[in-house]
Amino acid sequence: MRLAVLVSGSGTNLAALLAAIDADPTFGGEVVVVGSDRADAGGLGVARDAGVPTVVQQLGDHPDRGAWEAALVADLQAHAPDAVVLAGFMKIVSPAFLAQWPQRVLNTHPSLLPAFPGGHAVQDALAYGVRLTGCTVHVVDEQVDHGPIIAQQAVEVRDDDTADDVVQRIKAVEHALYPWAVRALCRDELRVDGRHVRRVAP
Ligand code: GRF
């Protein structure tokens, strides 16, 4: 399966995915393009170091969101991806975007959804005082941080944790869980039935 990965930040999840693909001849997928909404995203360097083509479309360079997203979709489609992996992509994608890759846009979110959706999930979890949080890998649907859940993993919150401590603890589990889920997608092992995602034998 040909994968596009979208990043806005440091790209550690992209790096983990590339390493997982490299290490596993049975993975069933390859990253054919990495896209970003930020020219300075660290993830673009991760892609370049791996020899993966990159595309950048910044919202501010377009008259509106629709034009920005259409340009991004066109750039991605030039590489004919079968699925899109959001890996720290800090923009919401529209129904028109999702229609290009039905049930084949995945995301990882740094909380145990449905708790703490949105862009400040770790800070919100710390402020609430939860003792467990984690990450959720899900199929993207038309609502933010809402689609059918593929996998979740919990991490503890310790008394003197800073937000960065929790972010790093979550990333450590994401780096295994997200490639695992992407591999299952690539191997056609996932079946989405309403809110439920079942894993079937290959
Ligand atoms: C991840 O923790 C993910 O949950 C969130 O953004 C972060 C991306 O980190 N959506 P990185 O750029 O992969 O290091």
Boltz pocket constraint, residues with backbone or C-beta under 6 A from the ligand:
constraints:
  - pocket:
      binder: B
      contacts: [[A, 7], [A, 8], [A, 9], [A, 10], [A, 11], [A, 12], [A, 13], [A, 14], [A, 43], [A, 87], [A, 88], [A, 89], [A, 108], [A, 109], [A, 110], [A, 135], [A, 167], [A, 170], [A, 171], [A, 174]]
      max_distance: 6.0
